[in-house]
Amino acid sequence: MDNVSFTKMPHATPVYLGIDCGATTSKIGGVDARGAIISTTLRQRPTRGEDGPVAIIEGWMEGADAFLRDEGLSWDDVGGVGLAIPGPYQDYGILGPQPNLPRSLDGWHFLDDLTASVAKAARREITVVTANDGQLAGLGEAKRVQAITPGGVLMLVPGSGLGCSYVHADGTLLEGDHRAAAILCHMPAPHVKLGLPPFQCGCGRDWGCFEAYTSLSGLPQLLSHFLPQFPNHSLASPASPAKEKALALRELAQQGDPLALAIFDLQARAMGAAVATGCMAYDPTHIVIGGGLIDPEATTPAFRQRYLEGIKHSTAEYVWVEIDKLHFHEASLGELSQATGAALLALGR
Ligand SMILES: [Zn+2]
């Protein structure tokens, strides 16, 4: 995200910090006492998951210290800390077995460890809260769209996986009794309607999860399916690995490459079916779409329009309510959405 220049106003204290633990990098953000974003500068550092819990916490705390320093704040100004971290969990604040972080972290009491480190840094007790990273992205974006029109917010973020969340009309997050609500990503996609077999998913389910048809994780399978229709295509050469080819597709789509466009058109149709499924479960007013395919720095306006129109068209085909009742938005916080959501969760508590 670009650094946005603006006149520095004193922050309304207390402030709330948000830490977003990603598989490779962790990001730090924050909101003030009114819920306004303190800075749009993307601050991130390596998560160092393979080095174990002590190294991970050290990185988060260094990031938080640097954030406070850069913004002319101190731990005295902090009212709470939120942590976005991928699930599933053994229990609240205890990591379960999941694909995005090393398996050696299974069973880690991350909330206790972070709470202790925060208390040490601040020399007093500060409330630390946590939720699923995909859910918290929605909380970060909901505040903006709910300020335009009241209503519930369904957010879908196709990236390496498919992040999903639902925020109630009152601005609170639907977390679920086991903090596993809105896992649309691992619900079955109508793969027969999409003309595709049930794809493999990283979660191990074999019913054709939405994630496999909408995110980077399933691109190699989509490519294998579509390549035979384009035998002379540069990606048909077996030389480069499947993952490398998958990453080249977004760039090719911007240049109008027919294979790449066919693949992303299919992803848009699958996304629309996921949106319709989510709408039938939660009946929202707002639909927010995030992820790399609507990133203004990596995609052309024409491509983004084609992708979003594809999603809307497919949603209309399956959804229960009239499509005109749904407000579609592009996500605005980019890579800061989860850290911002984590900070807002801390503010809400
Ligand atoms: Zn799955």
Boltz pocket constraint, residues with backbone or C-beta under 6 A from the ligand:
constraints:
  - pocket:
      binder: B
      contacts: [[A, 185], [A, 186], [A, 187], [A, 201], [A, 202], [A, 203], [A, 204], [A, 205], [A, 209], [A, 211]]
      max_distance: 6.0
